[in-house]
């Protein structure tokens, strides 16, 4: 029961899936907000300027002149939100949902004002369209969006009952109820489609980026992540391999050799789980990039911890598993990934010839 409640709060996902999807949901909402606020701003500012073209026409008081300043207010708010999406919300994406509700609040205020003050003798149009379509424009939790939709509908119906004749109010009541139900359905349906698309995207990326045997990044994923990180940080690149790995395959078979690679991958992921990118280069070679860590003594200690851990790999009472590594520091020893990689690889070859089971910093 507890897991079902948690799942309901997390868009129907379990905790781990939600943690991965949350960042992408914010990016999706930001992208939609940027597009939608730009469109709303352009439309309402065009409506504002158009009132000056028609205000002098005979008999043209009414709708456009009465709503001129509201067109301007909504247009300006939408443009300001668009500007904020270009910078501030890119860095602080957890404010995106607040910006969405701010924009929706302004639009619904405009729709209610039009219905109560300008279209007093007609059923609501803008409000019904907004209540059906706007909440489905972005992704948010049910416990927030549904009460807001119900609250806005109740507020409008109260104002309609207070200001319109009863026959018009009854039209409003039927229309708002119908469009509210349709809006809730569209909101849930859109959310389900988008969440499924996001989770499928995560799954496809994981299948593309994760080496199936070692369960860590494959070479391409590792290099892409490190290149993105190294633009704004220093770090240490380690290339390591399993000492005399060929003998495991020759003496005990490839199934056993695959098991060693699998256990080494798990061990690397566990020992270097903090501030590090890990991956499998291919065969029995692995890659580690330590973010903002160039302390050789500390790195050597963690490498020793890794060797101690892989020594415990189930090995049918044969020799223990040992790893050797070559390390190079970015950007001190190379300004490009290829330069640092070449240097670390050379040091790995050097340590394999002289002193296996340790990491070589070129000293």
C-alpha positions in Angstrom: 0.0 0.0 0.0 2.8 2.4 0.9 4.6 1.8 -2.4 1.3 2.4 -4.3 0.9 5.8 -2.5 4.5 6.7 -3.3 4.0 5.6 -6.9 0.9 7.9 -7.2 3.0 10.9 -6.1 5.8 9.9 -8.6 3.6 9.7 -11.7 3.1 6.0 -11.4 6.8 5.3 -11.3 8.9 3.6 -8.6 11.4 5.7 -6.7 14.4 4.8 -8.9 12.6 5.4 -12.2 11.1 8.7 -10.9 14.6 9.9 -9.9 15.8 9.4 -13.4 12.7 10.8 -15.0 12.4 13.9 -12.8 15.2 15.9 -14.5 13.8 15.1 -18.0 10.3 16.1 -16.9 11.7 19.5 -15.8 13.4 19.9 -19.2 10.2 18.9 -21.0 8.2 21.5 -19.0 10.8 24.2 -19.6 10.9 23.5 -23.4 7.1 23.7 -23.6 6.9 26.8 -21.4 9.4 28.6 -23.6 7.4 27.8 -26.7 4.0 28.5 -25.1 5.0 31.8 -23.4 6.4 33.1 -26.7 3.2 32.3 -28.6 1.0 33.8 -25.9 3.1 36.9 -25.7 3.0 37.4 -29.4 -0.7 36.8 -29.7 -1.7 39.1 -26.8 0.6 41.9 -27.8 -0.8 41.8 -31.4 -4.3 42.0 -29.9 -3.2 45.0 -27.9 -1.9 46.9 -30.9 -4.9 45.9 -33.0 -7.2 47.8 -30.7 -5.7 51.0 -31.9 -6.7 50.1 -35.5 -10.3 49.5 -34.6 -11.0 51.9 -31.7 -11.9 54.8 -33.9 -14.4 52.8 -36.0 -18.1 53.8 -35.6 -19.6 51.9 -32.7 -16.4 50.1 -31.8 -16.2 50.6 -28.1 -16.9 47.2 -26.7 -14.7 44.2 -26.7 -11.3 45.4 -27.9 -11.2 48.8 -26.2 -12.5 47.4 -22.9 -9.8 44.6 -23.0 -6.9 46.7 -24.3 -5.0 46.9 -21.0 -5.6 43.3 -20.2 -4.1 42.3 -23.5 -1.1 44.3 -22.6 -0.8 42.8 -19.1 -1.0 39.2 -20.3 1.3 39.9 -23.2 4.0 41.5 -21.0 3.8 38.7 -18.4 4.1 36.1 -21.1 7.1 37.8 -22.6 8.8 38.2 -19.2 8.3 34.5 -18.5 9.8 33.7 -21.9 12.9 35.8 -21.1 13.3 34.1 -17.8 13.2 30.7 -19.5 16.3 31.6 -21.6 18.5 32.0 -18.6 17.3 31.8 -15.0 15.1 28.7 -15.5 17.8 26.9 -17.4 19.9 26.9 -14.3 17.1 26.6 -11.7 14.7 24.2 -13.4 12.7 23.4 -10.2 11.1 26.9 -10.6 9.7 25.9 -14.0 6.5 24.6 -12.6 5.9 27.8 -10.6 6.4 29.8 -13.8 3.8 27.5 -15.5 1.2 28.2 -12.8 1.9 31.9 -12.9 1.3 32.0 -16.6 -1.9 29.9 -16.3 -3.1 32.1 -13.4 -2.8 35.2 -15.6 -4.6 33.5 -18.5 -7.4 32.2 -16.4 -7.8 35.6 -14.7 -8.1 37.1 -18.2 -10.7 34.5 -19.2 -12.8 35.0 -16.1 -12.7 38.8 -16.4 -13.8 38.6 -20.1 -16.7 36.3 -19.2 -17.9 38.3 -16.2 -17.4 41.9 -17.5 -17.5 41.8 -21.3 -19.5 38.7 -22.3 -22.0 39.1 -19.5 -24.9 38.1 -21.7 -23.2 35.1 -23.3 -21.9 31.8 -22.0 -18.1 31.6 -21.3 -16.0 30.6 -24.3 -12.4 31.4 -23.4 -12.6 29.9 -19.9 -14.0 26.6 -21.2 -11.3 26.4 -23.8 -8.6 27.2 -21.3 -9.8 24.7 -18.6 -9.8 21.9 -21.2 -6.5 22.6 -23.0 -4.0 24.5 -20.8 -3.4 22.0 -17.9 -2.4 19.3 -20.5 0.3 21.6 -21.9 2.8 20.5 -19.2 3.5 17.6 -16.8 2.7 17.9 -13.1 1.5 15.8 -10.2 -2.2 15.0 -9.9 -2.6 16.2 -6.4 -1.7 19.7 -7.5 -3.2 20.1 -10.9 -6.6 18.6 -10.4 -7.6 20.6 -7.3 -6.5 23.8 -9.1 -8.7 22.9 -12.1 -11.6 22.2 -9.7 -11.0 25.4 -7.8 -10.9 27.6 -10.9 -14.1 26.0 -12.2 -15.8 26.5 -8.9 -14.7 30.1 -8.7 -15.9 30.9 -12.2 -19.3 29.2 -11.6 -19.8 31.2 -8.4 -19.0 34.5 -10.2 -21.2 33.5 -13.1 -24.1 32.7 -10.8 -23.6 36.1 -9.1 -23.4 38.2 -12.2 -25.3 36.6 -15.0 -29.0 35.7 -15.5 -29.9 32.2 -14.4 -30.4 30.9 -18.0 -26.9 32.0 -19.0 -25.5 30.6 -15.8 -27.0 27.2 -16.6 -25.3 27.2 -19.9 -22.1 28.1 -18.2 -22.6 25.3 -15.6 -23.1 22.6 -18.3 -20.3 23.9 -20.5 -17.8 24.2 -17.6 -18.6 20.8 -16.2 -18.2 19.2 -19.7 -15.0 20.9 -20.5 -13.6 20.3 -17.0 -14.1 16.6 -17.4 -12.6 16.6 -20.8 -9.7 18.7 -19.5 -9.0 16.3 -16.7 -9.0 13.4 -19.1 -6.7 15.2 -21.6 -4.3 16.1 -18.8 -4.0 12.6 -17.5 -3.8 11.2 -21.0 -1.0 13.6 -22.0 0.8 13.0 -18.8 0.7 9.2 -19.3 1.9 9.5 -22.9 4.8 11.9 -22.1 5.9 9.9 -19.0 6.0 6.7 -21.0 8.0 8.5 -23.8 10.5 9.8 -21.2 10.9 6.4 -19.5 11.3 4.7 -22.9 13.9 7.3 -23.8 15.8 6.6 -20.6 15.6 2.8 -21.3 16.9 3.2 -24.8 19.8 5.4 -23.7 20.7 2.9 -21.0 20.7 0.1 -23.5 22.8 2.2 -25.8 25.3 3.5 -23.2 25.6 0.5 -20.7 28.0 -2.3 -21.4 25.8 -5.4 -20.8 28.6 -7.6 -19.4 30.2 -5.2 -16.9 27.0 -3.1 -16.3 29.0 0.2 -16.5 29.3 2.7 -19.3 30.6 1.5 -22.6 33.5 3.3 -24.3 31.4 5.8 -26.3 29.2 6.8 -23.3 32.3 7.1 -21.1 34.1 9.3 -23.6 31.1 11.5 -24.2 30.5 12.1 -20.4 34.2 12.8 -19.7 34.5 15.2 -22.6 31.5 17.1 -21.4 32.8 17.2 -17.8 36.4 18.1 -18.6 35.4 21.4 -20.3 34.8 22.9 -16.9 36.8 20.8 -14.4 40.1 19.1 -13.8 40.5 15.4 -13.1 42.4 12.2 -13.4 42.0 9.6 -16.1 42.9 6.0 -15.3 43.1 3.1 -17.8 43.3 -0.3 -16.1 43.2 -3.9 -17.1 43.1 -7.3 -15.5 46.6 -8.8 -15.1 47.1 -12.0 -17.2 43.4 -12.1 -18.0 44.0 -14.4 -21.0 45.0 -17.2 -18.7 41.5 -17.1 -17.1 39.9 -17.8 -20.5 42.5 -20.3 -21.5 42.5 -22.3 -18.2 38.9 -22.0 -17.1 36.8 -21.0 -20.1 35.2 -17.9 -21.4 32.2 -18.2 -19.2 34.5 -17.9 -16.1 36.4 -15.0 -17.8 33.1 -13.2 -18.4 32.3 -13.7 -14.7 35.6 -12.0 -13.7 34.9 -9.0 -16.0 31.4 -8.7 -14.5 32.7 -8.7 -11.0 35.4 -6.2 -11.8 32.8 -3.9 -13.3 30.7 -4.1 -10.2 33.7 -3.5 -8.0 34.8 -0.4 -10.0 31.3 1.0 -9.8 31.2 0.5 -6.1 34.7 1.8 -5.1 34.5 4.8 -7.5 30.8 5.6 -7.0 31.5 9.2 -5.8 32.5 12.0 -8.2 33.7 9.6 -10.9 32.8 8.3 -14.4 33.5 4.7 -15.0 33.4 2.6 -18.1 34.6 -0.5 -20.0 37.0 0.3 -22.9 36.7 -3.3 -24.3 38.1 -6.7 -23.5 39.6 -6.6 -20.0 40.3 -2.9 -20.1 38.4 -0.4 -18.0 38.3 3.4 -17.7 37.9 5.7 -14.7 37.7 9.5 -14.7 37.9 11.1 -11.2 36.2 14.5 -11.3 38.2 17.3 -9.6 40.5 14.8 -8.0 44.2 14.9 -8.7 45.5 13.7 -5.3 47.9 10.9 -6.3 48.1 9.4 -2.8 44.3 9.3 -2.4 43.9 7.8 -5.8 46.5 5.1 -5.1 44.6 4.3 -1.9 41.3 3.9 -3.7 43.0 1.8 -6.4 44.4 -0.5 -3.6 40.9 -0.7 -2.2 39.7 -1.8 -5.6 42.4 -4.5 -5.9 41.5 -5.7 -2.4 37.9 -6.0 -3.5 38.5 -7.8 -6.7 40.8 -10.2 -4.8 37.7 -11.5 -3.2 36.1 -12.5 -6.5 35.1 -16.2 -6.5 37.9 -17.9 -8.4 37.7 -21.6 -7.8 40.7 -21.5 -5.5 43.0 -20.4 -8.3 45.2 -17.3 -8.3 43.6 -14.0 -7.3 42.5 -11.2 -9.6 44.7 -8.2 -9.8 44.4 -4.9 -11.7 47.1 -2.6 -13.1 46.5 1.0 -14.2 48.1 4.0 -15.9 46.9 7.5 -14.9 47.2 11.0 -16.4 46.0 14.3 -15.0 43.8 16.7 -17.0 44.6 19.5 -17.9 48.1 19.5 -16.4 49.3 16.7 -18.6 47.1 17.2 -21.6 44.6 19.8 -22.9 42.6 17.3 -24.9 41.0 14.0 -23.9 43.0 12.2 -26.6 46.3 13.5 -25.2 45.5 12.4 -21.6 44.3 9.0 -22.9 47.5 8.4 -24.8 49.6 9.3 -21.8 47.6 7.1 -19.4 47.8 4.2 -21.9 51.5 4.5 -22.2 51.9 4.4 -18.4 49.7 1.3 -18.3 52.0 -0.5 -20.7 55.0 0.6 -18.6 53.6 -0.6 -15.3 52.6 -4.0 -16.9 56.3 -4.6 -17.7 57.7 -3.8 -14.3 55.2 -3.7 -11.4 51.8 -5.2 -11.8 48.9 -4.6 -9.4 49.4 -0.8 -9.0 48.7 2.4 -10.8 51.4 4.3 -12.6 51.4 8.2 -12.6 54.6 8.4 -14.6 57.0 8.8 -11.7 
